[in-house]
Amino acid sequence: MATKKPLPYWLDGGPETCALCGHTHVLQAQRRCAACDRPNCEHCVTVNRETGEVLCHECLEAAGTEENA
């Protein structure tokens, strides 16, 4: 009978916790917001493809509000 292989480390949760959603992840998959420097998982950030800037969803909304004012 085949034995079940453990998940790769990057898929098996991890000790780090996203500040926005609480999702656990490994440090290597963590993204930090350029505006507030908060640690987030890869699902709670947006990367600007032109500049490479990483913003969390809260800072992205705040930046959008400031631009529209």
Stockholm file with secondary structure:
# STOCKHOLM 1.0

chainA/1-69         MATKKPLPYWLDGGPETCALCGHTHVLQAQRRCAACDRPNCEHCVTVNRETGEVLCHECLEAAGTEENA
#=GR chainA/1-69 SS CCCCCCCCGGGSCCSEECTTTCCEECGGGCEECTTTCCEECTTSEEECTTTCCEEEHHHHHHHHHHHHC
#=GC SS_cons        CCCCCCCCGGGSCCSEECTTTCCEECGGGCEECTTTCCEECTTSEEECTTTCCEEEHHHHHHHHHHHHC
//
